[in-house]
Amino acid sequence: MKTSKLVASGLLIALLFPASTRAQVTIDVSKITCDQFNLYKVTDPRNIAIWLSGYYNGKRDNTVIDTQVFADNYDKLRTHCTRNPNRTVLQAVEMLFGPPK
């Protein structure tokens, strides 16, 4: 009986605190180059594009997502970054879509 309570307690602690066993990784999006973006060196480029879309739409107080526009903008960004690998992704976004308002 005592052992089962101990095991149950251990499982509960493991379930409540799983993040304590993982390393935290932070990324400064302003430093990601187009080369890193296109070659999956940081993460899947679509993840970065989704974050950027949320960031810029948040600055514009826009809560609506047009998935077709997002897909088109993502393709434009990938193409631009292929042609300009040394540019940062933020520079590319601002050149293509304008600065945040």
C-alpha positions as CSV (number, residue, x, y, z in Angstrom):
1,M,0.0,0.0,0.0
2,K,2.8,2.4,0.9
3,T,4.7,1.6,-2.3
4,S,1.7,2.3,-4.5
5,K,1.1,5.7,-2.8
6,L,4.8,6.5,-3.3
7,V,4.7,5.5,-7.0
8,A,1.4,7.5,-7.5
9,S,3.0,10.5,-5.9
10,G,6.1,10.2,-8.1
11,L,3.9,10.0,-11.2
12,L,1.9,13.0,-10.1
13,I,5.1,15.1,-9.6
14,A,6.4,14.0,-13.0
15,L,3.2,15.0,-14.7
16,L,3.0,18.3,-13.0
17,F,6.6,19.3,-13.5
18,P,7.7,17.8,-16.9
19,A,9.3,21.1,-18.1
20,S,11.9,21.0,-15.3
21,T,13.7,18.1,-17.1
22,R,13.8,19.9,-20.5
23,A,16.3,22.6,-21.6
24,Q,14.9,26.0,-22.4
25,V,15.9,27.5,-25.7
26,T,15.2,31.1,-26.6
27,I,15.6,32.6,-30.0
28,D,16.1,36.2,-31.0
29,V,13.9,36.4,-34.1
30,S,15.6,39.7,-35.1
31,K,18.9,37.8,-35.7
32,I,17.5,35.0,-37.9
33,T,19.0,35.3,-41.4
34,C,17.2,34.4,-44.6
35,D,19.7,31.6,-45.0
36,Q,18.9,30.2,-41.6
37,F,15.2,30.6,-42.3
38,N,15.2,28.8,-45.7
39,L,17.6,26.0,-44.6
40,Y,15.6,25.0,-41.5
41,K,18.6,25.9,-39.3
42,V,16.5,27.4,-36.5
43,T,13.2,25.6,-36.9
44,D,10.6,24.9,-39.7
45,P,10.4,28.2,-41.6
46,R,6.6,28.0,-41.4
47,N,6.9,28.2,-37.5
48,I,8.8,31.4,-37.9
49,A,6.4,32.8,-40.4
50,I,3.5,32.1,-38.1
51,W,5.2,33.8,-35.2
52,L,6.0,36.8,-37.5
53,S,2.5,37.0,-38.7
54,G,1.1,37.1,-35.2
55,Y,3.7,39.7,-34.1
56,Y,3.0,42.1,-37.0
57,N,-0.8,41.5,-36.9
58,G,-0.7,42.1,-33.2
59,K,1.1,45.4,-33.7
60,R,-1.6,46.4,-36.2
61,D,-4.4,45.3,-33.8
62,N,-5.6,42.9,-36.5
63,T,-7.2,39.7,-35.1
64,V,-8.2,38.2,-38.5
65,I,-6.1,35.7,-40.3
66,D,-6.7,35.1,-44.0
67,T,-5.0,31.7,-44.6
68,Q,-4.7,32.3,-48.3
69,V,-3.0,35.6,-47.8
70,F,-0.7,34.0,-45.2
71,A,0.3,31.3,-47.7
72,D,1.0,33.8,-50.4
73,N,3.0,36.0,-48.1
74,Y,5.0,32.9,-46.9
75,D,5.8,32.0,-50.5
76,K,6.9,35.6,-51.2
77,L,9.1,35.6,-48.1
78,R,10.7,32.2,-49.0
79,T,11.5,33.4,-52.5
80,H,12.9,36.7,-51.3
81,C,15.1,34.9,-48.7
82,T,16.4,32.6,-51.4
83,R,17.6,35.6,-53.4
84,N,18.9,37.4,-50.3
85,P,20.4,34.9,-47.9
86,N,22.4,37.4,-45.8
87,R,19.5,39.6,-45.1
88,T,17.6,39.1,-41.8
89,V,14.1,37.7,-42.0
90,L,12.8,40.9,-40.2
91,Q,14.4,43.1,-42.9
92,A,12.9,40.9,-45.6
93,V,9.4,41.1,-44.0
94,E,9.6,44.9,-43.7
95,M,10.8,45.2,-47.3
96,L,8.0,43.0,-48.6
97,F,5.1,44.0,-46.4
98,G,6.1,47.3,-44.7
99,P,7.1,48.1,-41.1
100,P,4.8,47.5,-38.2
101,K,2.3,50.3,-37.5
